[in-house]
Amino acid sequence: MATATMVPLATQTLGSAAASITFSSIPGTYTDLRLVLTGTTSAGDYLTLQFNGDTGTNYSATGLEGTGTVAQSGSSTSASSITPQNATQTSTTVPVTLTGDFSSYAGGTNKSSLFAFSGDTNGAGSVRLTVGLWRSTSAITSIKIFLTGASNFSTGTIATLWGI
Amino acid sequence: MPIAGIIASSISGHLTTSNFYQIQQLSPSAVSTVTFSSIPATYKSLQVRFNLVWSVANGNGTPKIQFNGDTASNYGYHYLYGDGSTAAASGAVTQPSILPMGAQGITYPLVGIVDVIDYANANKNKVTKSLTGFNNNTATGEIRVASGLWLNTAAITSLTVLATIGTYTGTITLYGSN
């Protein structure tokens, strides 16, 4: 019989506004990780991620996005985080959704991840697919999600981390 | 008053509650082909997740996937991709495989997730959905979402991941879900 997997490791439901959400002490016993986040923010802003507290310029990304009027692609190099979002800011009233798949997160290679972002504010919106790179061979033991404009995640924002 | 941050720590000892099963995990090293064979028909869908580094950098459409050892021109695909500067779409018919990705490199992993829906149904042609990506900290990465078609109504019992250029090293895992 095959081994059952895809295990919810932790869920955070914000009871009050917070500047960031961090999953730490992530065990290295799975092959991949999956993050699912949905929430609102105190101001229009952009979600971004860092691993293991690394604030250096060790991140990059390539994105594909549809805004409702155009399809476009962009990239970042030597950035201080992965920002899987471009055209549509987060909203104070309408939740955005982000999923992230962190491949071979505990292995000894550099870390590539896949993201899907969706946001719709009934007039503006976007969907974006992103591949992100963290140039580090360390196992991912913590994931920090925050906002580039230093606003806050609002009460009720939910984030779940799964092991696969 | 907002707090500085929320941290969940000491993550351990959780119960397995999903209907998502690991069927087999392979760790290829410098090979051009791996095959998952004798795939049981007991799931509703299959998912392949891979993390692969290539022996050569190239942008010419590898890895590829074939089913049941069929190397004939019974496959088709369509895709939408972004390469960091341009968003575009394309497709092809009568191909010898489906095409999850179009670029890969020698240092940073190409990653992908391929879903094969209703793979054990013996009365319909088989379709796939894939999301793949590669970034090497330059402007030459790629993110791609694709459909794949295998014009065959047979149940899928084997799945081959092959490189048409170079060899690959990494991890490929096959999952079944109900």
Interface residues (C-beta under 8 A of the other chain):
Chain A: A2 T3 A4 T5 M6 V7 P8 L9 A10 T11 Q12 L14 S16 A17 A18 A19 S20 I21 T22 F23 S24 S25 I26 P27 T31 D32 S42 S60 A61 T62 G63 L64 E65 A71 Q72 S73 G74 S75 T77 S78 D101 S103 S104 G107 T109 N110 K111 S112 S113 L114 A116 L129 T130 V131 G132 L133 R135 K144 F146 N152 L161 G163 I164
Chain B: P2 I3 A4 G5 I6 I7 A8 S9 S10 I11 S12 H14 L15 T16 T17 S18 N19 F20 Y21 Q22 I23 Q25 P40 R49 F50 N51 V53 L80 Y81 G82 D83 G84 S85 T86 A87 T107 Y108 P109 L110 V111 G112 I113 L131 T132 G133 F134 N135 N136 N137 T138 A139 G141 E142 I143 R144 V145 G170 T171 T173 Y175 G176
